[in-house]
Amino acid sequence: MAVEARPRVSGDQRVSSVMHVRCPDRLPEDVFRRVLELLAEFSPVVQALPPSAALVELKGALRYHGTDARRLGEVLRIRTLSQLGVDVRVGIGSTIVVAATASGQIGAPGGVLAIDPERVDDWLGPLPVEALHGIGPKQAAALREFGVHCVGLLAAVPPATVQRLLGGKAGRLAVDRARGIDPRPVAPRALPATLTVRHAFAQHTLDGALVRAALLDLVVQLAHRLRQRGQVARGLTLVLRFAGGGSWEKTRRLPEASAHDDDLRTLAYRIVDAAGLQRGRLTGLVLKGEDLVAADQVAQQISLDQAREDRLVAEAASDRIRAKFGPGAIGPAATFLRVS
């Protein structure tokens, strides 16, 4: 079998400057966002990969911090553990595929693996083909059936042969990535703006009144945090967690973007009513404010409803009391000026 000459890698690529960070599975979204905030302290070029991974371009950061990429990865892991109680797996390489493959080789709970640019071929070669980032189970099975069971063999196979096995574009990408070649840049990308609050029931509950009371508490928390941040939500998502591990999720848009208790409560109750709860035993609730924007970017409609205006005045007074005496100074019962 003829082996093609490897394409020459440019000097700019021969630097371990890409960091691929894997967080634990099922990490709450609000914690994932805090991990992204920590990453932004290392580099301005952070690409979120929901639900629990991210890429960081470190080229400029290495000069700024005056250290190497491995050291930055170790510092990141210490910070996520100490500040968030989250351990991460950090892979570092000269390209995205090398960094992502490296992070995938780290066992739980976490660690740092940096691949020297001069040793990429030696490190990738012995790995099983399914360990290469971007190779799925079906592709790995097709390659193994052909006798290609490790990344080194995949790198040595002529691209035309791999294209016949995996398809045109997929085959070309597989061979390039087996050789550590990946021209994709880290593209700055943040998560869509959301805010999440949660409630876990001490016991499985069937009590509709208890569910609505817990939901009201979440509404008050969410609305207060939105107003603190100077944001409004254009929609709400409600997630119901059931005993046995099942869940139900529904998203609805608000008629107008808002951070007021009354508006969020009305929509949240409509969503939970749509769930048609009867005998489902709930273990928890998750409420998310979706598509957040700055409050000053949204036009404020003049209301002719005096009762609503009175509630907004009371809401503002409640915010001042919470700011002075703490978030627990006023409970959700204070919002029961009208229940619909």
N, C-alpha and C positions, 0 to 999 in steps of 0.2 A: 504494500500500500504506500503510495507516494505521500510524503509529508511536505506541506507547503511551508515556505519561509514565513516566520512570524513578522507581522508588521512592526516597524520600529516605533517605540513609544517616545514621545517628546519629553524634553527635560522637565516641562511644567507638570507633567503627569507623574513624574517619578518622585513625588512627595506625598507622604502619608498625611493628607489634609482633610479627608472626608471622614466624618464620624457618623455611624449609624447606631442609634440608641433604641433599644427594645425595653419597654416597660412591662410589668406583669400583665397577664391577660385579665380582662374584665376590670381594668383600672377605671374608677369613676372619672367621668369626663372633667369634673372640676379639678381633680388631682392631676390629670394629664395636662391640663392647661397650666398648672403651676410648674410642672416639669418643663414645659415649653418656655415659660418665663425664666427659669433657671438657665436653660440653654441659651437664651438671648443675652445673658450676661457674659457668655463666652464668645459669641459671634453674632453679628447682625443678620447673618444669612442662615436662617432656620426654616426647614421645610417640614411641616406637620404631615405625618402619614397616619391618619386615624385608622383604627381606634387607639393604638398604643405604641406607635413608633415615630421616629423623627430622624431627619438628616441635618447635619450641620457642616457648613464649609468653614474650614479653619485656616485657610492660607493667610489671610490678613491677621487673624487672631493669634497665630503663632508668633508673628513679629511683634504684635502689641503686648502679649503676655510674656514674651521672652523665654519661652519654654517649648518643649516638644509636645506632639499630639498625645502620646501615651500619658504624660503627666496631666494634661488637661482632662483626659478621660477619667483618671483616678480621682482628681479633684471633683469632677462632676458626680461621680458615684458617692463620694463622701457627703456631698451637699444634699443629694436626693435622700440619702439615708438619714442624715441628721435633721434635715428640715421638714421632710415629708414622710419619713418612715417607709420610703419606697426604694427597693434595690433595682438597679438597672443593669442591662447587658450592653456593653459598649464595644462595637467593632470599629476599627480604624484602618483605613487603607488609602491607596492612591486614587481609587475610583469608587463609585457608588457600589458596584457589584462586589468588589473586594471587601469593602467595609460591611455591607449587609451580610455577605457570606460569613464573615468573621464573627459578627454578633450572633449569628445563628448557631455557631459552634461552641458558644459559652453555655455551660450548664446552669440550671437554677441554683441559687437565687439570683446571682449576678456576677459580674466581673468585667475586666477590660482585656481585650485582645487586639494588639496593634501589629499589623503585618508590614514588615520592612519592604519598601518598594523593590529592592534588589532580590527579594526572595519570594515574590508573588507566585511565580511558576512552580517553584519547589513546594510551596505551601498548598496551592490549589491542587496540584497534580494528584496526590493520593486520595483526595476526598471523593466519596461516592457521588455520582452525578446528581442525585436528588438533593445533595447538600448545597449545590450551586444556586445562589439566589436567582430566581426567575424560572427555574426548571420545575414544572409541575409533575404530579404523579404519573399522568398519562405519557408525558414526554420522557420521563425517566424510564418507564416501562418499555417504550419503543426503542430507546437507546440500548437498554440492557439486552433486549431481544436480539439486537444487532451485534452484541458483544462489547458494547461501550459501557463499562461499569464504573469508571472513575473519570474525574474531570481531566486528568492528563491525557487519557485516550481521546476524549471529546475534543480537546485542543489540537490533537494531532490528525484527526480525521479531516479530509478535504471538505470545505464548506459545502460543495455541491452534493456530497453524499449525505450530509446532515440535513440539507434542504429537502432531499427526497424523503427523508424519514419524518421530519417535523413540519415541513412546509417552508416556503420561500423565506419570508421575513423571520419567522421563528427560528429557522435553521441558521441563518446568518447571525442572529443575535446570540444564539446558544454558543456558537464557535467563538465569537468575539469575547463573550463573557468568560468562557472557559480559559481564555488567554489573558484575562484580567483587563480587557479593553472595554471601556464604557464611557463614551464621550458625553453622556448626559451631565449637565451641571446641576448643582443643588439650587433649586428655584425657591426663593422665599415664598412661603405660603402659611398663613395662619389658619386656625380653625374658624369656621363660621361663628359669629358672636352669639353665645348662649350663656345662660346662667341656670344652674341646677340646684335644687334643694331636695332633701330626702327625709322620709320618715319610716322607721321600722317599728312594727307593732311588737309589744312585749310577748303577746300570744297571738296565735292565728285567730282572726276575727271574721265573723259573719254580720256583725252589727253595723247596719247602714248609717246610723247616727254617729257612731264612733268613727267610721270612715270619713264622713263629711266634716266632722270636727277636726280630724287630723289634716284633711285637705285644706280646710280654712286656715289652719296654723301654717301650712306650707305657703299658701297664697300670701299671708301677711309677711312671712319671712322674705319671699321672693320680691314682693312689691317694695318692701323697705330697702332691700339691698340694691334694687334697681335705682331707686331714688337717691340712695347714697352715692351711687356711681354716676348719677346724672344721665341715666339711660332709660329708654322705653322699649317694650317688647311689641313686636308685630304679630306674635302668635304664641300659643302655649302647646306643650306636649305633656300628656299625662301617661305615666307608666304604672300599671298595677302589677305587683308581684304576688303570685299565688303559691300556696303550699304545694310542694311537689316540684317546684322549679319553673313552672309556666309563667307567662306574662302576657299582658294585653297593653297595647300602645296606640294612642290616637293623638294626632296633631290637628289643631284648628287655628284659623287666623282670627285675630281681633278685628272688629269693625274699624277701629282706629287704634294706632299704636298708643300704648298706655303703660303707666307704672302705678296706677291707682288701685288700691285694694278692691274697690267696688267692681271695676271693670274686669280685673283678673278673676275675682271670685265668681262672677256671673258666668264667664266662659268655662272656668274649671268645673263648676257644678254641671253645666250642660254636657261637658265631656264625660264626666263620671256617670251621669244619667244615661248617656248613650251606651255605656258598657253593659247595662242591663243586669247588674249584679243581683244574684238571687242566693245561690248556695255556695258561691266561690269563697273559699277561705283565704283571706289576704294576709300576707306577711309584711308588706311594705308598699309605700307610694313614692314615686319620683315625679316631680313637677319641674318642667324646664321652660324658661322664657326664651323664645326663639327669635332669630332675626333682629338682634338688638341694634339700636341706633342711638346716637346722642339725642337727648331730650330737646336740645335747642334746634335740632334739624327738623322737628315735627311741629306743624302749625297747631296751636291750641284753639280749639273750638269754644266759642262763648256759649255757656249753658244758660238756658232760661228756667232750669229746674232748680228751685231754691233748696229743695231737700238734698240734691246732689251737691250743690255749692256748700251747704252746711257740713256735709260729710267730708268734703275736701279740706275745709277749714280745720275740722277735727283731726283729719289725717296729718296735716302739717303740724298741728300742735303735738300730736303723738310722736312725730319724728323728732321734734325738739326735746321732748321728755326723754326719748330713748338715747338721743345724743348726749344728754346730760347725765342720765342715771343708768345707762346701759340698755342693751337690746331686750332684756327680760323685764324691764320696768312696766311694760304694758303688754298684756296678753291678747290673743286674738278675739276674745269675747268683746273687747272694746270696739270691734268693727261690726258688731251685730246691730247696727242702727236700722238696717233693713235686710231681711233675708228673702230672696226670691227663688 
